[in-house]
Amino acid sequence: MLEVKSVSKDWKEFKLRDVTFDVRTKEHFIILGPSGAGKTVLLEIIAGVIERDGGRILLNGEDITDWPPERRGLAYIPQSYALFPHMSVFDNIAFGLRLRKTPRAEIEKRVREITEVLGIEHLLHRKPKTLSGGESQRVAIARALVIEPELLLMDEPFANLDVQTRAKLIGEMKRWRKELGFTALHVTHSFEEAVSLGDRVGVMLDGRLVQTGSVREVFSRPASEEVARFLGFENIIEGTAEGRTLRAGGVEIELPVEAEGTIRVGLRPEDIILSLGPIKTSARNEFRAVVDSVEELGPLVRVHLRVGELYLRAFITRSSMLEMGIARGKEVYVSFKASALHVF
């Protein structure tokens, strides 16, 4: 369906470097990266809003690199939604159809159908300034989908919404896609959106697409230490491996695979179990540790630990912290499964 081939661009503070990926028909493809990675610039190049410096863009095998936006058959939803403030919801949604000189009866029919699917038919007479964030987002999505685009482009579609509205819309987006069968390219910094909606995901860091694959593959097997840190592997341990044993910081750690020589492994803080004494589990790695510091993050607590000469971070709930008496200088046990380790 969509092929992006070696696209590059210098744009203000953003630099895209040789970005290559494809989006398949009926797929929801996520570009995931932090702010400043160049995600929006990439989306606007695909939409035809910004010219690329190098590379090609193909849609259904046809080179659309130099086509104007209106000829590409794509629908773009910017982060601001870009609703026309002087128009009603009906007229906002119908705007693209009118540009295409669609007959009035057909416009009426298609607007009614899409608003019924998205649950906003009762808003058609309203002006954008009277809408909530969630309602505005639904209107923007309806305006994009009513023209039946080849591909829906979405720039941080849920970023401006509160937590409850965002969670509801993510769930509804799954239903809309199943019902309407559209193809989407969606850029975001949200892991929740990537995991909930993505069929495949591409990780973008510093203007480079550094890893592409299924959501499960990318999150469980990051391609590099750089990707691992972005995806939440806060513990990166370097040591010397011999078979399935890693020696690092004065401790021996069991690995999930055999390795030799100097290697690095990644471990997520949520995969570490804290206890006041040895526990019987399937975890093959268990060590005594000393709490170095405690960092409260609302309902969660990040515990900084010293294990031999290693420093690890673990997450526990605030209630568990109080129950276990976790504080600086407290001696605890840490345990984690060998399978929780990712070897680079």
C-alpha positions in Angstrom: 0.0 0.0 0.0 2.4 2.8 1.2 6.1 2.6 0.6 8.5 5.2 2.1 12.0 4.8 0.6 15.1 6.5 2.0 13.3 9.7 2.8 15.5 12.5 4.2 14.9 16.1 5.3 16.6 18.9 7.1 13.7 21.0 8.7 14.4 23.5 11.3 15.7 21.5 14.3 14.6 18.2 12.9 16.6 16.0 10.6 15.2 12.9 9.0 17.8 10.4 7.8 17.1 7.7 5.2 13.7 6.6 6.6 12.4 3.5 4.9 9.3 1.5 5.8 6.0 0.3 4.4 2.3 0.2 5.5 0.2 -2.7 4.4 -3.5 -2.5 3.4 -5.9 -2.5 6.4 -2.9 -2.2 8.8 -2.6 0.2 11.7 1.1 1.2 11.6 2.5 3.2 14.5 5.6 5.4 14.4 6.7 5.6 18.0 9.2 8.1 19.3 9.9 10.9 21.8 9.2 14.6 21.1 11.7 16.0 18.7 12.3 12.7 16.9 10.9 14.0 13.6 7.6 12.1 13.5 5.4 15.0 12.5 7.9 16.1 9.8 7.8 12.6 8.3 3.9 12.6 8.4 3.8 16.0 6.6 6.2 14.8 3.9 3.9 11.8 3.3 0.9 14.1 3.2 2.6 16.4 0.7 2.6 19.4 3.1 6.5 19.5 3.2 8.8 18.6 0.4 11.4 16.0 1.1 15.1 16.5 0.4 15.7 13.0 -0.8 13.9 9.6 -1.2 10.6 8.5 -2.8 7.0 7.8 -1.6 4.9 5.2 -3.4 1.2 4.5 -2.9 -0.2 1.3 -4.4 3.0 1.0 -6.5 2.6 4.5 -8.0 5.2 7.2 -7.3 3.4 10.1 -5.6 6.5 11.9 -4.3 5.9 15.1 -6.3 2.1 15.0 -6.3 0.3 17.9 -4.5 -1.6 16.9 -1.3 -5.1 17.0 -2.9 -4.1 14.4 -5.5 -2.7 11.8 -3.1 -6.0 10.5 -1.8 -4.8 10.7 1.8 -6.5 12.2 4.9 -4.4 14.0 7.5 -5.5 14.7 11.1 -3.0 17.2 12.7 -2.5 17.3 16.4 -4.6 20.5 16.7 -7.5 18.8 14.8 -7.8 22.0 12.5 -11.6 22.2 12.6 -13.0 25.3 10.9 -14.4 27.4 13.7 -17.0 29.2 11.6 -18.5 26.0 10.2 -20.9 23.6 11.9 -19.9 20.1 12.6 -21.9 18.9 9.6 -20.1 21.4 7.3 -16.7 20.5 8.8 -17.3 16.8 8.0 -18.8 17.5 4.6 -15.9 19.9 3.6 -13.8 17.3 1.7 -16.8 15.9 -0.1 -17.9 19.3 -1.3 -14.3 19.9 -2.6 -14.7 16.7 -4.6 -18.1 18.1 -6.0 -20.0 15.1 -4.5 -23.8 15.4 -5.0 -25.7 16.9 -2.1 -27.8 13.8 -1.4 -24.6 11.7 -1.3 -23.0 14.1 1.1 -26.0 14.0 3.4 -26.0 10.2 3.3 -22.2 9.7 4.0 -22.0 12.3 6.7 -25.0 10.7 8.5 -23.4 7.2 8.1 -20.0 8.2 9.5 -21.3 10.3 12.4 -23.6 7.4 13.4 -20.6 5.0 13.5 -18.6 7.5 15.5 -21.5 8.4 17.8 -21.6 12.1 17.0 -24.8 12.5 15.0 -26.3 14.6 17.7 -23.5 17.2 17.3 -24.1 18.0 13.6 -25.6 21.5 14.3 -22.9 22.6 16.8 -19.9 24.8 16.3 -16.3 23.5 17.2 -15.9 26.0 20.0 -18.8 24.3 21.9 -17.2 20.8 21.7 -15.2 18.9 24.3 -11.7 17.6 23.3 -13.1 14.1 22.8 -15.9 15.4 20.6 -13.5 17.5 18.6 -11.3 14.5 18.0 -14.3 12.4 16.8 -15.3 15.2 14.4 -11.8 15.4 13.0 -11.7 11.6 12.5 -15.1 11.7 10.8 -14.0 14.5 8.4 -11.0 12.4 7.5 -12.8 9.1 7.0 -15.9 10.4 5.2 -13.9 10.9 2.0 -12.8 7.2 2.1 -9.1 7.9 1.9 -6.5 5.4 0.8 -4.6 6.0 4.0 -5.5 7.9 7.2 -2.5 9.9 8.7 -2.8 10.8 12.4 -0.4 13.0 14.3 -0.6 12.4 18.1 -4.4 12.0 17.8 -5.0 11.5 21.6 -2.3 13.8 23.0 -4.6 16.7 24.0 -7.2 14.5 25.8 -7.5 13.6 29.5 -6.7 10.1 30.6 -10.3 8.8 30.7 -11.2 10.3 27.3 -8.0 9.0 25.7 -8.6 5.4 27.0 -12.2 5.5 25.7 -11.2 6.8 22.3 -8.5 4.2 21.9 -11.0 1.5 22.6 -13.4 3.1 20.1 -10.7 3.4 17.5 -10.4 -0.4 17.4 -14.1 -0.7 16.8 -14.2 1.9 14.1 -11.3 0.3 12.2 -13.0 -3.1 12.4 -16.3 -1.6 11.2 -14.9 0.7 8.5 -11.8 -1.2 7.4 -9.5 1.8 7.0 -5.6 1.8 6.8 -3.8 4.1 9.3 -0.4 5.6 9.8 -0.3 7.0 13.3 2.6 8.8 15.0 2.8 9.0 18.8 5.0 9.1 21.9 2.5 6.9 23.8 3.4 3.3 24.5 -0.3 2.7 25.4 -1.4 3.7 21.9 1.3 1.6 20.3 0.4 -1.5 22.2 -3.3 -1.1 22.1 -3.7 -0.1 18.4 -0.6 -1.1 16.5 -0.3 -4.1 14.2 3.3 -3.1 13.6 5.4 -0.4 15.1 8.5 1.6 14.0 10.7 3.2 16.6 12.0 6.7 15.6 14.9 8.2 17.5 16.8 11.4 16.4 15.3 11.4 12.9 16.1 7.7 12.2 13.7 4.7 12.0 15.9 2.4 14.1 13.6 -0.7 14.4 10.4 -1.9 12.8 8.4 -5.0 13.6 5.3 -6.4 15.4 4.5 -4.7 18.6 5.4 -7.8 20.6 8.7 -8.2 18.8 9.8 -4.6 19.2 8.9 -4.3 22.9 10.3 -7.7 23.9 13.4 -7.7 21.6 14.7 -4.2 21.1 17.4 -4.0 18.4 19.8 -1.9 20.4 20.6 -0.4 23.8 19.3 2.9 22.5 15.9 1.4 21.6 15.8 -0.6 24.9 16.3 2.5 27.0 13.5 4.3 25.2 11.2 1.3 25.6 11.8 1.2 29.4 14.7 -1.1 29.9 16.1 1.1 32.7 18.6 -1.5 33.9 21.5 -2.0 31.4 24.1 -4.3 32.8 27.5 -4.9 31.2 29.7 -7.9 32.1 31.5 -10.9 30.9 29.5 -13.9 29.7 30.5 -17.5 29.7 27.8 -19.9 28.5 24.6 -19.0 30.4 26.5 -17.1 33.2 27.1 -13.3 33.2 29.6 -12.0 35.7 29.0 -8.3 36.5 29.6 -6.1 39.5 30.7 -9.0 41.7 27.6 -11.1 41.1 26.7 -14.0 38.7 23.5 -13.7 36.7 21.9 -16.5 34.8 21.2 -15.6 31.1 18.3 -16.8 28.9 20.8 -17.8 26.2 24.5 -18.8 25.9 26.9 -16.0 25.2 30.7 -15.4 25.3 32.8 -12.3 26.1 31.7 -8.8 27.0 28.0 -8.3 26.6 25.2 -6.0 27.8 21.8 -7.1 29.0 18.6 -5.1 29.6 16.1 -5.6 32.4 12.9 -3.7 32.9 12.3 -2.4 36.5 8.8 -4.0 36.6 10.4 -7.4 36.0 12.3 -7.2 39.4 10.6 -8.7 42.5 11.5 -7.3 45.9 11.0 -9.3 49.1 12.2 -9.2 52.7 13.7 -12.7 52.5 14.4 -15.5 50.0 11.3 -16.6 48.1 10.4 -19.8 46.2 9.7 -18.8 42.6 10.8 -19.9 39.2 13.1 -16.9 39.1 16.7 -18.2 38.7 18.3 -14.9 39.8 18.1 -13.9 43.4 20.4 -11.6 45.3 20.7 -9.6 48.5 20.4 -5.9 47.9 20.5 -2.6 49.8 18.0 0.2 49.1 20.0 3.3 47.9 17.1 5.7 47.5 13.3 5.8 46.9 11.5 7.8 44.3 7.7 8.2 44.7 5.8 8.4 41.4 2.2 8.6 42.6 0.8 5.1 43.0 4.1 3.6 42.0 7.6 3.8 43.6 10.9 3.5 41.8 13.4 1.8 44.2 17.1 2.3 43.5 19.1 -0.7 44.7 22.7 -1.7 45.2 23.5 -5.3 44.4 27.2 -5.9 44.9 28.7 -3.2 42.7 25.6 -3.1 40.5 22.9 -0.5 40.6 19.4 -1.6 39.7 16.0 0.1 39.6 12.7 -1.7 40.5 9.1 -0.6 40.5 6.7 -1.5 43.4 3.4 -0.1 44.5 3.3 2.6 47.2 1.3 0.2 49.5 4.0 -2.5 49.1 6.7 0.1 50.0 4.8 1.0 53.2 4.1 -2.7 54.0 7.7 -3.7 53.5 9.2 -0.7 55.2 11.3 0.2 52.2 13.6 3.1 52.9 17.2 4.1 52.3 19.6 1.5 53.9 17.0 -1.3 54.1 18.3 -4.7 53.2 16.0 -6.7 50.8 16.1 -9.5 48.3 15.8 -8.9 44.5 14.8 -11.6 42.1 14.1 -11.8 38.4 13.7 -14.5 35.7 16.5 -15.2 33.2 13.8 -14.8 30.5 13.3 -11.2 31.6 16.8 -10.3 30.4 17.4 -9.1 26.9 20.9 -9.7 25.6 22.3 -7.1 23.1 
